[in-house]
Amino acid sequence: MSQPLAARRTGPTIRSAALLLLAVPGSATAFWGDTLVMEPQPFRQERVLQGRTFQYNDESFIQRNSFTARASEFHAAPVPRDHIEGTGGSTRTRELFLDASVKVTRQFDDKGTLDFQYRFRRSEDFDGRYTRNLIGIGVHPGGGFQARLMADVRGDKSRIDLQPELGWQDDAGNAARFAVVLPEYLFNSKQDEGQYLSEPITLFSAGEWHPSSDSTLRGYISASPETELEIPSLERRFRDESLQGGASIQYRLSERSRLRWLAEGLATNRHESATTSNRSATMERRAWRSRIALTLGGDPVSQWRLGGEFLSLSEKGALIGGAQQLSSRDEHLVFAGLTTPLSADWHFAPELFVSHVDGESIQGIDRRRTDHDGTYAKVSLPFTWSPGNGAQLTLNPTVELHSAAFGGGNLRVRIPL
């Protein structure tokens, strides 16, 4: 009979989660802000070997929401434009939040039929922080189509991921992208520490549709079927499968007013077993959120913004690999703010966030429980410089109202290329 490595609990399968994602139109990158993830979420060994190396507390998600920009991120599109953008700031005494994206494309010929592309992404999801560093070439046969072969390159050749993809975009902004991520595909046999018993693969698709000049629909799905990885030096075997997806709609009410709604969901099943005994353990994660935001044009220069979000995160089972925490919470967030110009190049956009959390975390092998119930309030005070070429630089100090203390600050950069 199988003996658990830790308390074992099972739940709905990935197939059940898929039905949930379809029933609730719905993403680490973890869920925060006004935009969808819109990126593949491939398997990485650190998910099962290390887990989330930082811990969620009472204010983790109100912190991340107060750091996000009002403007849609360039990378949150099926076929993103070239850009440099990023947010970095302090979330705790010893914790730095960093979310950065770079995309640069250069043509080989005057007709633009062949190009070189570089993409960089550093962010975090519920499994921890990650970096993707992709280079590759693209072919443009015409009709708005493009075919690419990208590779997530590393110094360790055994950890290189391949990512072939097909994209399309028309002059009206309608777009679609399909990608297949093959983690560590070419050099699995060169790995010293582990071997895949079932090859990892991630299937990704994303789209954007403009049914009218006033409305925009976006959606994506990233599916990673079960992957099995054995680490002989640890005498452990891991299995992992995940599914993530989301959808959003934006409607322009007037020239300066718009309504945006989005929903995202994910499901992860993870299993760890000993190769020298019957000991085993499982972990399951289910998360989803729904967010609505209304932007209203006030006087000729100012805009008001208000909205709310519900987030549910449930992590159950055992601490797999080097994971340190299981966290479950239901969080209700409301926010309201104003954008007003200070000069031709500067504007000020204060915003109030109020969050009510009902949840707890389990930490360590002794499964210590920490209560996260409470109501929290925070004000962000971002000052943004816009020199007129589309670039923006934002300094965003924040204040915690529930504790009357400085809530950390962050710097945001946004440069279209």
C-alpha positions as CSV (number, residue, x, y, z in Angstrom):
1,M,0.0,0.0,0.0
2,S,1.3,3.5,-0.9
3,Q,2.5,5.5,2.1
4,P,2.3,9.3,1.8
5,L,5.4,11.5,1.9
6,A,3.0,14.0,3.6
7,A,-0.7,14.3,4.0
8,R,-2.3,13.2,0.8
9,R,-5.4,14.7,-0.6
10,T,-6.9,14.4,-4.1
11,G,-9.4,16.5,-6.0
12,P,-10.9,17.2,-9.4
13,T,-8.8,16.1,-12.4
14,I,-7.5,18.4,-15.0
15,R,-10.4,17.4,-17.3
16,S,-12.8,18.7,-14.7
17,A,-10.8,21.9,-14.5
18,A,-11.0,22.2,-18.3
19,L,-14.8,22.1,-18.1
20,L,-14.7,24.8,-15.4
21,L,-12.6,27.1,-17.6
22,L,-15.0,26.6,-20.5
23,A,-18.0,27.3,-18.2
24,V,-16.4,30.4,-16.7
25,P,-14.9,32.4,-19.6
26,G,-11.6,33.2,-18.5
27,S,-4.2,34.2,-16.3
28,A,3.2,34.0,-14.1
29,T,2.5,34.5,-14.6
30,A,0.1,34.7,-11.3
31,F,-3.1,36.8,-11.6
32,W,-3.1,40.5,-11.1
33,G,-3.7,43.7,-13.0
34,D,-6.0,44.7,-15.9
35,T,-4.5,42.4,-18.6
36,L,-4.4,38.7,-19.3
37,V,-1.2,36.6,-19.2
38,M,-1.4,35.8,-22.9
39,E,1.8,33.7,-22.9
40,P,2.6,30.0,-22.9
41,Q,3.2,28.6,-19.4
42,P,5.5,25.6,-20.1
43,F,6.8,23.1,-17.6
44,R,10.0,23.9,-15.9
45,Q,12.0,21.7,-13.5
46,E,12.1,24.3,-10.8
47,R,8.3,24.0,-10.4
48,V,8.7,20.5,-8.8
49,L,12.2,20.8,-7.4
50,Q,12.1,24.2,-5.7
51,G,8.5,25.4,-5.7
52,R,7.6,28.9,-4.7
53,T,10.7,30.2,-2.9
54,F,8.8,33.3,-1.6
55,Q,5.7,33.2,0.6
56,Y,2.3,34.9,0.3
57,N,1.1,36.9,3.3
58,D,-2.0,39.0,4.1
59,E,-1.0,41.8,1.6
60,S,0.7,39.9,-1.2
61,F,-2.0,40.5,-3.8
62,I,-3.1,44.0,-2.9
63,Q,0.6,44.9,-3.2
64,R,0.9,43.4,-6.7
65,N,-2.3,45.1,-7.8
66,S,-1.1,48.5,-6.6
67,F,2.1,48.1,-8.6
68,T,0.4,47.4,-12.0
69,A,0.1,50.0,-14.6
70,R,-3.2,51.3,-15.9
71,A,-2.1,51.1,-19.5
72,S,-2.4,47.7,-21.1
73,E,1.0,46.0,-21.2
74,F,2.5,45.6,-24.6
75,H,3.3,41.9,-24.1
76,A,-0.4,41.1,-23.3
77,A,-1.4,40.7,-26.9
78,P,-1.5,37.7,-29.3
79,V,1.2,39.2,-31.5
80,P,2.9,41.9,-29.4
81,R,4.6,44.9,-30.9
82,D,8.3,45.5,-30.2
83,H,8.8,47.1,-26.8
84,I,10.7,47.4,-23.5
85,E,8.5,47.5,-20.4
86,G,8.9,46.5,-16.8
87,T,7.9,47.1,-13.1
88,G,10.2,46.6,-10.2
89,G,9.7,47.4,-6.5
90,S,9.7,46.3,-2.9
91,T,6.8,44.2,-1.7
92,R,8.4,43.2,1.7
93,T,11.5,44.0,3.7
94,R,13.5,41.3,1.9
95,E,11.4,40.7,-1.2
96,L,11.6,42.5,-4.6
97,F,8.8,42.2,-7.2
98,L,10.0,42.3,-10.8
99,D,7.9,42.0,-14.0
100,A,9.8,42.8,-17.2
101,S,9.3,42.2,-20.9
102,V,11.4,43.0,-24.0
103,K,10.8,42.2,-27.6
104,V,13.0,43.3,-30.5
105,T,12.6,42.4,-34.2
106,R,15.1,43.2,-37.0
107,Q,14.6,42.5,-40.7
108,F,17.2,40.7,-42.7
109,D,16.0,42.2,-46.0
110,D,14.2,45.2,-47.3
111,K,11.1,43.2,-48.2
112,G,10.7,42.0,-44.6
113,T,10.3,38.3,-45.5
114,L,12.9,37.1,-43.0
115,D,13.7,38.5,-39.5
116,F,15.5,37.9,-36.3
117,Q,13.7,38.3,-33.0
118,Y,14.7,38.4,-29.4
119,R,12.3,38.2,-26.5
120,F,13.0,38.4,-22.8
121,R,10.5,37.8,-20.0
122,R,11.1,37.8,-16.3
123,S,8.1,37.5,-14.0
124,E,6.5,35.2,-11.4
125,D,3.6,32.8,-11.1
126,F,2.2,30.6,-8.3
127,D,5.3,28.3,-8.7
128,G,7.8,31.1,-8.2
129,R,10.0,33.4,-10.2
130,Y,11.1,32.5,-13.7
131,T,13.0,33.9,-16.7
132,R,12.5,33.1,-20.4
133,N,15.2,34.3,-22.9
134,L,14.1,33.5,-26.5
135,I,15.9,34.0,-29.8
136,G,14.8,32.9,-33.2
137,I,14.0,33.7,-36.8
138,G,10.7,34.4,-38.5
139,V,9.3,34.1,-42.0
140,H,6.6,36.4,-43.4
141,P,5.0,34.7,-46.5
142,G,2.3,37.5,-46.9
143,G,-1.3,38.0,-45.9
144,G,-0.3,39.0,-42.4
145,F,1.0,35.5,-41.6
146,Q,4.3,34.8,-39.8
147,A,6.0,31.5,-38.9
148,R,8.7,31.4,-36.3
149,L,11.2,29.1,-34.6
150,M,12.2,30.4,-31.2
151,A,14.5,28.8,-28.6
152,D,14.7,29.6,-24.9
153,V,18.5,29.5,-24.6
154,R,20.6,28.8,-21.6
155,G,24.2,28.0,-20.9
156,D,23.2,24.4,-20.0
157,K,22.3,22.9,-23.4
158,S,20.2,20.2,-21.8
159,R,17.7,22.9,-20.6
160,I,17.1,24.6,-24.0
161,D,13.4,24.8,-25.0
162,L,12.2,24.9,-28.6
163,Q,9.1,27.0,-29.5
164,P,7.8,26.8,-33.0
165,E,4.8,29.1,-33.6
166,L,2.5,30.5,-36.2
167,G,1.0,34.0,-36.0
168,W,-1.4,36.2,-38.0
169,Q,-2.5,39.8,-37.8
170,D,-4.5,42.1,-40.1
171,D,-4.7,45.9,-40.4
172,A,-7.8,46.1,-38.2
173,G,-5.9,44.6,-35.2
174,N,-7.4,41.2,-35.3
175,A,-4.7,38.6,-34.5
176,A,-4.0,35.0,-33.6
177,R,-1.0,33.0,-32.4
178,F,-0.4,29.3,-32.0
179,A,2.7,27.9,-30.3
180,V,4.1,24.6,-29.2
181,V,6.7,24.6,-26.4
182,L,9.0,21.6,-26.2
183,P,10.9,22.0,-23.0
184,E,14.5,20.6,-23.0
185,Y,13.7,18.8,-26.3
186,L,17.0,18.5,-28.1
187,F,19.3,17.5,-25.3
188,N,17.3,15.5,-22.8
189,S,19.9,12.7,-23.0
190,K,22.6,15.2,-21.9
191,Q,21.0,15.8,-18.5
192,D,23.1,14.7,-15.6
193,E,20.5,15.1,-12.9
194,G,17.2,13.9,-14.4
195,Q,15.4,12.2,-17.2
196,Y,12.0,12.7,-18.6
197,L,9.9,9.5,-18.7
198,S,7.2,11.3,-20.6
199,E,8.3,14.2,-22.8
200,P,7.0,17.6,-21.7
201,I,5.0,19.7,-24.1
202,T,2.8,22.9,-23.9
203,L,0.2,23.8,-26.4
204,F,-0.7,27.5,-26.6
205,S,-3.2,29.6,-28.5
206,A,-4.2,33.2,-28.2
207,G,-6.5,35.6,-30.2
208,E,-7.8,39.1,-30.5
209,W,-11.0,40.1,-32.3
210,H,-12.5,43.5,-33.0
211,P,-16.2,42.9,-33.7
212,S,-16.7,46.6,-34.0
213,S,-14.7,49.8,-33.7
214,D,-15.8,50.1,-30.1
215,S,-15.2,46.6,-28.8
216,T,-12.2,44.2,-28.3
217,L,-12.2,40.5,-27.4
218,R,-9.1,38.7,-26.3
219,G,-8.5,35.1,-25.1
220,Y,-5.8,32.5,-24.6
221,I,-5.3,28.9,-23.4
222,S,-2.1,27.2,-22.3
223,A,-2.2,23.4,-21.8
224,S,0.6,21.1,-20.5
225,P,-0.4,17.4,-20.4
226,E,1.2,15.2,-17.8
227,T,5.0,15.3,-17.7
228,E,7.0,12.7,-15.7
229,L,10.5,13.5,-14.5
230,E,12.8,11.3,-12.6
231,I,15.8,12.6,-10.5
232,P,18.0,9.6,-9.6
233,S,20.2,11.5,-7.2
234,L,17.1,12.5,-5.1
235,E,15.5,9.0,-5.6
236,R,12.4,10.9,-6.6
237,R,9.9,10.8,-9.5
238,F,7.6,13.8,-10.2
239,R,4.5,14.1,-12.3
240,D,3.0,17.4,-13.3
241,E,0.1,18.6,-15.5
242,S,-1.5,22.1,-15.8
243,L,-4.1,24.1,-17.7
244,Q,-4.5,27.8,-17.8
245,G,-6.7,30.2,-19.8
246,G,-8.6,33.5,-19.8
247,A,-10.7,35.9,-21.8
248,S,-11.4,39.6,-21.7
249,I,-13.8,42.1,-23.3
250,Q,-13.3,45.8,-23.6
251,Y,-16.1,48.2,-24.8
252,R,-15.6,51.9,-25.5
253,L,-18.6,53.8,-24.1
254,S,-17.4,57.1,-25.4
255,E,-14.3,58.8,-26.7
256,R,-12.7,58.8,-23.2
257,S,-14.7,56.1,-21.4
258,R,-14.4,52.3,-21.5
259,L,-15.5,49.2,-19.7
260,R,-13.3,46.2,-19.3
261,W,-14.1,42.7,-17.9
262,L,-11.8,39.7,-17.7
263,A,-11.7,36.3,-16.2
264,E,-8.9,33.7,-15.8
265,G,-8.4,30.3,-14.3
266,L,-5.8,27.6,-13.8
267,A,-5.5,24.1,-12.6
268,T,-2.3,22.2,-11.6
269,N,-2.0,18.6,-10.4
270,R,1.4,17.5,-9.0
271,H,2.6,14.1,-7.7
272,E,5.9,13.1,-6.0
273,S,6.9,9.5,-5.3
274,A,10.0,7.8,-4.0
275,T,11.8,5.5,-6.5
276,T,13.0,3.2,-3.7
277,S,9.7,2.8,-1.7
278,N,6.0,3.2,-2.0
279,R,5.9,6.6,-0.4
280,S,4.1,9.3,-2.4
281,A,2.4,12.7,-2.1
282,T,0.2,14.9,-4.2
283,M,-0.6,18.6,-4.5
284,E,-3.4,20.3,-6.4
285,R,-3.8,24.0,-7.1
286,R,-7.0,25.7,-8.4
287,A,-7.1,29.5,-9.0
288,W,-9.4,31.9,-10.8
289,R,-10.3,35.5,-10.8
290,S,-12.9,37.9,-12.3
291,R,-12.2,41.6,-12.7
292,I,-14.2,44.6,-13.9
293,A,-12.9,48.1,-14.4
294,L,-14.7,51.2,-15.6
295,T,-12.8,54.3,-16.9
296,L,-14.8,57.5,-17.2
297,G,-13.8,60.7,-18.9
298,G,-14.3,63.7,-16.5
299,D,-13.3,67.2,-17.6
300,P,-11.3,67.6,-20.8
301,V,-8.1,66.4,-19.1
302,S,-9.0,64.1,-16.3
303,Q,-10.3,60.5,-16.0
304,W,-11.9,58.5,-13.2
305,R,-11.5,54.8,-12.7
306,L,-13.2,52.3,-10.5
307,G,-13.6,48.6,-10.3
308,G,-13.4,45.4,-8.4
309,E,-12.0,41.9,-8.5
310,F,-12.6,38.5,-6.9
311,L,-9.7,36.1,-6.6
312,S,-9.8,32.5,-5.4
313,L,-6.6,30.5,-4.8
314,S,-6.7,26.9,-3.4
315,E,-3.5,24.9,-2.8
316,K,-4.1,21.5,-1.1
317,G,-2.1,18.4,-0.3
318,A,1.6,18.1,0.4
319,L,4.7,20.3,0.0
320,I,6.2,18.8,-3.2
321,G,10.0,19.0,-3.7
322,G,11.4,22.1,-2.1
323,A,8.1,24.0,-1.7
324,Q,7.7,25.9,1.5
325,Q,4.1,27.0,1.6
326,L,0.5,26.0,0.6
327,S,-1.8,29.0,0.5
328,S,-5.6,29.2,0.1
329,R,-7.6,32.4,0.0
330,D,-10.7,34.2,-1.2
331,E,-10.0,37.9,-1.8
332,H,-12.4,40.7,-2.7
333,L,-10.7,43.8,-4.0
334,V,-12.3,47.2,-4.9
335,F,-10.3,50.2,-6.3
336,A,-10.9,53.8,-7.4
337,G,-8.7,56.4,-8.8
338,L,-8.2,59.6,-10.7
339,T,-5.7,60.6,-13.5
340,T,-5.0,64.3,-13.8
341,P,-2.2,66.2,-15.7
342,L,0.4,68.2,-13.8
343,S,2.0,69.6,-17.0
344,A,2.3,68.8,-20.7
345,D,4.7,65.9,-19.8
346,W,3.7,64.8,-16.3
347,H,0.5,63.4,-14.8
348,F,-0.6,62.1,-11.4
349,A,-2.8,59.1,-10.9
350,P,-3.6,58.4,-7.2
351,E,-5.6,55.2,-6.6
352,L,-7.2,53.6,-3.5
353,F,-7.3,49.8,-3.1
354,V,-9.3,48.1,-0.4
355,S,-9.0,44.3,0.0
356,H,-10.8,41.8,2.2
357,V,-9.0,38.4,2.6
358,D,-10.4,35.2,4.0
359,G,-7.7,32.5,3.9
360,E,-4.8,30.7,5.5
361,S,-1.4,29.3,4.7
362,I,0.4,26.1,5.7
363,Q,4.2,26.3,6.0
364,G,7.0,23.8,6.7
365,I,7.1,20.1,7.2
366,D,5.4,20.6,10.6
367,R,2.5,22.2,8.7
368,R,2.3,25.4,10.7
369,R,-0.9,27.3,10.0
370,T,-1.1,31.1,9.5
371,D,-4.3,33.0,9.4
372,H,-4.7,35.6,6.6
373,D,-8.2,36.9,7.5
374,G,-8.5,40.7,7.5
375,T,-9.3,43.9,5.6
376,Y,-6.4,46.0,4.1
377,A,-6.3,49.4,2.4
378,K,-3.5,51.0,0.3
379,V,-3.0,54.1,-1.7
380,S,-0.7,54.3,-4.7
381,L,0.6,57.7,-5.8
382,P,2.2,57.3,-9.2
383,F,3.8,60.2,-11.0
384,T,4.4,59.6,-14.7
385,W,6.6,61.4,-17.2
386,S,5.5,61.0,-20.8
387,P,8.0,62.9,-23.1
388,G,5.7,62.6,-26.2
389,N,7.3,59.6,-28.1
390,G,5.0,57.0,-26.5
391,A,7.6,56.2,-23.7
392,Q,6.6,56.5,-20.0
393,L,8.5,56.5,-16.8
394,T,6.5,56.1,-13.6
395,L,7.6,56.5,-9.9
396,N,5.0,55.0,-7.7
397,P,5.3,55.3,-3.9
398,T,2.5,53.6,-1.9
399,V,1.0,54.1,1.6
400,E,-0.7,51.4,3.7
401,L,-3.7,52.9,5.3
402,H,-4.5,50.0,7.6
403,S,-1.2,50.3,9.4
404,A,-0.4,54.0,8.7
405,A,3.0,53.1,7.1
406,F,5.0,53.4,3.9
407,G,3.8,50.5,1.7
408,G,6.9,50.3,-0.6
409,G,7.5,51.9,-4.0
410,N,8.2,50.8,-7.5
411,L,9.5,52.1,-10.8
412,R,7.8,51.4,-14.1
413,V,9.2,51.8,-17.6
414,R,7.2,51.6,-20.8
415,I,8.9,52.1,-24.2
416,P,7.4,51.2,-27.6
417,L,10.0,50.3,-30.2
